Amino acid sequence: MPYFWFSVICLIWGSSFILMKRAMECLSPVSVGAGREIGGAVVLSLLFLVLKHRPTVQRRDFWPLLGVVFLGFVWPHSLQPELVTRHGGAFVGMTVGFTPLLTILVSIPILGVWPTPRQTVGVVGALVCMLALLMDLGRQDIPMSDILLAFSVPLTYSIANSLIRLSLKHLPPLELTLVCLLAASAVLLPLSLTVKNHRTVNFDQIGTALLAVAILGVVGTGIATFLFNRLVQQQGPLFAAMTTNLIPIGAVLWGRADGEQISSTQVIALIGILAMVTYVQFGAAKPVELELIPGE
């Protein structure tokens, strides 16, 4: 089952960038982020109530949760839509693909975990392919400030994933994700009401924009993040972070369908990334105990 959910997450997040682009036709980046958090919080709240879970979060979890909320939700979800609008989903998807490499580097000081030789070969191999992709995309006129901002996202994701593994492993994935989404909503919703949208709003596309945000929130943020956090807790941050090596495939394909340029170099690099992920993940999943619904 870990491989199945791994594939589901890749499919969902690989389609997120085209949804961000559609949402940004009418909304500000902060509004898109707020919509994502609220939509995800609503669907997970309903699931939490249906399953009759009891809250287990404790006072000692406050600071790790605060770090995960800002690094894993508030910052990337309010920044990515703006970068997607400026430079396309393919570029942003490429930078997110650096998460596994940064997870290895971050896990050493935070978790004291060193990668296995197989993981190192796979991640470095995927990095080489990602660099080929970025060099090809680098022919676009992208300011260095935007490149640095884009690379800040995989860095914050890596730190958040390691914090979950270090200090929040005891929290049920559903509760962990729900608490993070509620807290992020409390931050981004007020900001979305005060931050002015500097773009001209295309009111003809308002329905499409709202639908895109709804899908981003319910599926891309709520369901997919819950599944991802469960993978982090059960299989470790590197296993889960390898999903981001496959996200560029969906980002580039959707970008091409939306008129963005895709070259033979990008196709070859994406095939290489897929090969490296297969090499690292094959046989890497650990068996997990079945989780019973409370009351059963």
matplotlib code that plots the C-alpha trace (Angstrom):
import matplotlib.pyplot as plt

x = [0.0, 2.8, 3.6, 0.0, -0.4, 3.0, 1.6, -1.6, 0.3, 2.5, -0.6, -2.4, 0.5, 1.8, -1.5, -1.5, 0.5, -2.0, -4.8, -2.7, -2.4, -6.1, -6.9, -4.5, -6.5, -8.9, -7.3, -4.2, -1.4, -2.4, -6.0, -5.1, -3.1, -6.0, -8.5, -6.2, -6.0, -9.7, -10.8, -8.4, -9.5, -13.2, -12.8, -10.5, -12.7, -15.6, -13.5, -12.2, -15.8, -17.0, -14.2, -14.8, -11.2, -10.3, -7.8, -4.3, -2.3, -0.5, 1.0, 4.6, 3.6, 3.1, 6.5, 7.1, 3.6, 4.2, 7.3, 5.5, 2.6, 4.8, 7.5, 5.2, 2.0, 1.9, 5.1, 5.0, 1.2, 1.2, 4.4, 4.0, 0.9, 2.8, 5.8, 3.7, 2.0, 5.3, 7.3, 4.9, 4.2, 7.1, 9.7, 8.2, 7.7, 11.4, 12.5, 10.1, 11.9, 15.0, 13.2, 14.7, 18.2, 17.6, 15.8, 19.0, 21.0, 18.5, 17.9, 21.6, 21.6, 17.9, 17.4, 20.9, 20.0, 22.5, 21.3, 22.1, 24.3, 21.3, 19.4, 22.5, 23.0, 19.3, 18.9, 22.1, 21.1, 17.7, 19.5, 21.6, 18.5, 16.8, 19.8, 19.5, 15.9, 16.6, 19.5, 17.1, 14.4, 17.2, 17.2, 14.1, 14.7, 14.1, 15.4, 17.8, 15.5, 12.7, 15.0, 16.0, 12.4, 11.5, 14.3, 13.2, 10.1, 11.9, 14.1, 11.2, 9.4, 12.5, 12.7, 9.0, 9.1, 12.1, 10.3, 7.3, 9.5, 11.4, 8.7, 5.2, 5.4, 3.1, 0.2, -2.3, -1.7, -5.3, -5.1, -1.6, -2.7, -6.0, -4.3, -1.8, -4.4, -6.6, -3.6, -2.5, -6.0, -6.0, -2.9, -3.7, -7.4, -6.9, -4.0, -6.0, -8.6, -6.0, -3.4, -4.3, -4.3, -1.9, -3.2, -6.3, -9.1, -10.6, -14.2, -15.1, -12.9, -14.1, -16.0, -13.0, -10.7, -13.0, -13.3, -9.5, -9.1, -11.7, -9.9, -6.5, -7.9, -10.0, -7.8, -4.4, -4.1, -6.4, -6.4, -2.9, -1.2, -2.8, -1.6, 1.9, 2.2, 1.2, 4.0, 6.5, 5.5, 5.4, 8.2, 10.4, 10.8, 13.1, 10.7, 7.9, 9.9, 10.8, 7.2, 8.5, 10.9, 7.9, 5.9, 7.9, 6.6, 3.0, 4.0, 5.9, 3.1, 0.4, 2.6, 3.0, -0.7, -1.2, 1.2, 4.5, 7.6, 8.9, 12.1, 13.6, 16.2, 13.3, 11.7, 15.0, 15.6, 12.1, 12.7, 15.9, 14.1, 11.6, 14.3, 16.1, 12.9, 12.2, 15.7, 15.5, 11.9, 11.9, 11.7, 12.2, 8.8, 8.6, 5.6, 3.2, 0.5, -3.1, -4.7, -8.1, -10.9, -11.6, -14.4, -13.7]
y = [0.0, 2.6, 2.4, 2.9, 6.0, 7.2, 7.1, 8.8, 11.7, 12.1, 12.3, 14.8, 17.2, 16.9, 18.5, 21.3, 23.8, 24.1, 24.6, 27.4, 29.1, 29.0, 30.3, 33.2, 34.6, 36.0, 35.7, 36.9, 34.4, 34.7, 34.1, 31.0, 29.8, 30.6, 28.8, 25.7, 25.6, 26.2, 23.6, 21.0, 21.8, 21.4, 18.0, 16.7, 18.1, 16.1, 13.0, 13.6, 13.7, 10.7, 8.6, 9.9, 10.6, 12.1, 15.0, 13.8, 17.0, 18.2, 21.5, 20.2, 19.9, 23.6, 24.7, 21.8, 22.4, 26.1, 25.3, 22.8, 25.3, 28.1, 26.1, 23.5, 25.4, 29.2, 30.0, 27.6, 27.8, 31.6, 31.8, 29.1, 30.5, 33.8, 32.0, 29.8, 32.8, 34.5, 31.6, 28.6, 25.4, 23.5, 25.8, 25.7, 21.9, 21.5, 23.3, 21.3, 18.2, 19.1, 18.2, 14.7, 16.0, 18.7, 16.2, 14.2, 17.2, 18.4, 14.9, 14.7, 17.5, 17.3, 13.5, 12.2, 10.0, 9.3, 8.1, 4.6, 4.1, 3.2, 6.3, 8.5, 7.1, 7.5, 11.0, 12.2, 10.6, 12.3, 15.6, 15.4, 14.9, 17.8, 20.1, 19.2, 20.2, 23.5, 24.3, 23.8, 26.0, 28.4, 29.7, 31.6, 35.1, 34.3, 36.8, 35.3, 36.6, 34.4, 31.4, 31.8, 32.1, 29.0, 27.0, 28.2, 26.0, 22.6, 23.8, 24.6, 21.4, 19.4, 21.0, 20.6, 16.9, 16.3, 18.1, 15.8, 12.8, 14.1, 15.6, 14.8, 11.2, 10.3, 12.4, 10.5, 11.8, 12.9, 15.0, 16.4, 17.5, 19.0, 21.0, 22.4, 23.4, 25.1, 27.0, 28.0, 29.1, 31.3, 33.0, 33.3, 34.1, 37.5, 38.3, 37.4, 40.1, 42.8, 42.1, 43.8, 41.8, 43.7, 41.9, 42.7, 40.4, 38.4, 38.1, 35.9, 33.2, 33.6, 30.3, 28.4, 30.1, 29.2, 25.6, 25.3, 26.6, 24.1, 21.2, 22.4, 22.6, 19.4, 17.1, 18.7, 20.1, 18.1, 14.6, 14.5, 16.2, 13.7, 10.8, 12.4, 13.0, 9.4, 8.3, 10.5, 9.0, 5.4, 5.3, 8.3, 11.7, 10.6, 7.9, 10.4, 13.2, 11.2, 11.9, 15.4, 13.8, 12.7, 15.9, 17.6, 15.0, 16.1, 19.8, 19.7, 17.7, 20.0, 23.0, 21.7, 21.2, 24.8, 26.1, 26.1, 24.9, 21.4, 20.1, 16.7, 17.4, 17.7, 14.5, 12.6, 14.1, 13.2, 9.5, 9.6, 10.9, 8.1, 5.5, 6.9, 7.0, 3.4, 2.4, 4.0, 3.0, -0.6, -2.7, 0.3, 0.4, -1.0, -3.1, -1.2, -2.4, -1.9, 1.1, 0.3, 2.9, 3.9, 1.8, -1.2]
z = [0.0, 0.6, -3.1, -4.1, -1.9, -3.1, -6.7, -5.7, -4.1, -7.2, -9.5, -7.4, -6.7, -10.3, -11.3, -8.7, -10.7, -13.5, -10.9, -9.3, -12.7, -13.2, -9.7, -10.1, -13.0, -10.4, -7.0, -5.2, -4.2, -0.5, -1.4, -3.3, -0.3, 2.1, -0.1, -0.1, 3.6, 4.2, 1.7, 3.1, 6.7, 5.8, 4.3, 7.0, 9.7, 8.3, 8.2, 11.7, 13.0, 11.0, 12.3, 15.8, 16.5, 19.9, 20.0, 21.1, 20.5, 23.6, 24.8, 24.1, 20.5, 20.1, 18.8, 16.4, 15.0, 14.6, 12.6, 10.4, 9.8, 8.6, 6.8, 5.3, 4.6, 5.0, 3.1, 0.2, -0.4, -0.6, -2.7, -5.3, -7.0, -7.7, -9.1, -11.3, -12.7, -13.5, -14.9, -15.4, -13.5, -15.2, -13.6, -10.1, -10.4, -11.2, -8.0, -5.8, -7.2, -5.1, -1.9, -1.5, -1.8, 0.7, 3.0, 3.1, 4.1, 6.6, 8.1, 9.1, 11.7, 12.7, 12.9, 12.9, 10.0, 7.2, 3.8, 2.7, -0.3, -2.4, -1.4, -2.1, -5.6, -6.4, -5.1, -6.6, -9.9, -9.8, -8.9, -12.1, -14.1, -12.3, -13.0, -16.7, -16.6, -14.8, -17.2, -20.1, -18.4, -17.4, -21.0, -19.9, -18.5, -14.8, -12.2, -9.6, -6.8, -8.2, -8.5, -4.8, -3.8, -5.7, -4.1, -0.6, -1.0, -1.1, 1.7, 4.0, 3.0, 4.0, 7.4, 8.0, 7.1, 9.4, 12.3, 11.8, 12.0, 15.0, 17.2, 15.9, 15.0, 17.9, 16.4, 14.1, 10.5, 10.2, 13.3, 12.5, 9.0, 10.3, 13.0, 10.6, 8.0, 10.7, 12.0, 8.5, 7.6, 10.7, 9.4, 5.7, 5.7, 7.4, 5.1, 2.1, 3.1, 3.5, 0.8, -2.5, -5.7, -8.1, -11.1, -13.2, -12.3, -15.1, -13.9, -16.9, -15.3, -11.7, -11.8, -13.1, -10.5, -7.6, -8.8, -9.1, -5.5, -4.3, -5.9, -4.7, -1.1, -0.9, -2.9, -3.3, 0.2, 2.5, 1.2, -0.4, 2.6, 5.0, 2.9, 2.7, 6.4, 7.0, 4.7, 6.6, 9.9, 8.6, 6.1, 7.0, 5.4, 2.5, 1.3, 1.3, -0.1, -3.2, -4.4, -5.3, -7.8, -9.8, -9.4, -12.2, -14.7, -14.1, -13.9, -17.3, -19.0, -17.8, -18.7, -22.2, -22.6, -21.5, -24.1, -22.2, -24.1, -23.5, -25.2, -25.8, -23.0, -20.6, -21.7, -21.3, -17.9, -16.7, -17.8, -15.8, -12.8, -13.0, -13.2, -10.1, -8.1, -9.1, -8.1, -4.6, -3.8, -5.0, -1.9, 0.4, 2.0, 5.5, 6.6, 8.8, 11.2, 10.1, 11.7, 13.2, 13.2, 16.8, 18.3, 16.1]

ax = plt.figure().add_subplot(projection="3d")
ax.plot(x, y, z, "-o")
ax.set_aspect("equal")
plt.show()
